[in-house]
Amino acid sequence: PRQFKIPDWFLNRKKDHKDGRYSQVVSNALDMKLRDDLERLKKIRNHRGLRHYWGLRV
């Protein structure tokens, strides 16, 4: 998508925390990235991560 001049705000992976790039991720990879992000938030004891951990609305 980047090679076709699609704007960054249109991609589904904004500012990856590991490499800082915008990208378009599909299906299984998107699920895996989301799960990794939630685990990272839980690990650093972020407010959003804790609410996911406790099963509350975020």
C-alpha positions as CSV (number, residue, x, y, z in Angstrom):
1,P,0.0,0.0,0.0
2,R,2.8,2.5,0.7
3,Q,4.2,2.1,-2.8
4,F,0.8,3.2,-4.2
5,K,0.8,6.4,-2.2
6,I,-1.9,5.4,0.2
7,P,-1.9,7.7,3.2
8,D,-0.6,6.5,6.6
9,W,-3.8,7.1,8.4
10,F,-5.5,4.6,6.1
11,L,-3.3,1.6,7.1
12,N,-4.4,-0.7,9.9
13,R,-1.1,-0.9,11.8
14,K,-0.1,2.6,13.0
15,K,3.4,3.3,14.4
16,D,4.5,-0.2,15.4
17,H,6.2,0.0,18.8
18,K,9.2,-2.1,17.7
19,D,10.2,-0.4,14.5
20,G,8.0,2.7,14.4
21,R,6.7,2.0,10.9
22,Y,3.2,2.2,9.5
23,S,2.1,-1.0,7.7
24,Q,-0.9,-3.0,6.4
25,V,-1.3,-6.3,8.1
26,V,-3.7,-9.0,7.1
27,S,-5.9,-11.6,8.9
28,N,-3.8,-13.9,11.1
29,A,-0.9,-11.5,11.4
30,L,-3.2,-8.8,12.6
31,D,-4.7,-11.1,15.3
32,M,-1.1,-12.0,16.4
33,K,0.0,-8.3,16.5
34,L,-3.1,-7.4,18.5
35,R,-2.5,-10.2,21.0
36,D,1.2,-9.2,21.3
37,D,0.2,-5.6,21.9
38,L,-2.2,-6.5,24.6
39,E,0.3,-8.8,26.3
40,R,2.9,-5.9,26.2
41,L,0.3,-3.6,27.8
42,K,-0.4,-6.1,30.5
43,K,3.3,-6.6,31.1
44,I,4.1,-2.9,31.5
45,R,0.9,-2.6,33.7
46,N,-0.6,0.0,31.5
47,H,-4.2,1.2,32.4
48,R,-5.6,-0.3,29.2
49,G,-3.7,-3.5,29.7
50,L,-4.9,-3.9,33.2
51,R,-8.5,-3.4,32.2
52,H,-8.1,-6.1,29.6
53,Y,-6.5,-8.4,32.2
54,W,-9.4,-7.8,34.6
55,G,-12.0,-8.3,31.8
56,L,-13.4,-4.8,32.1
57,R,-14.5,-2.5,29.4
58,V,-11.6,-0.5,27.8
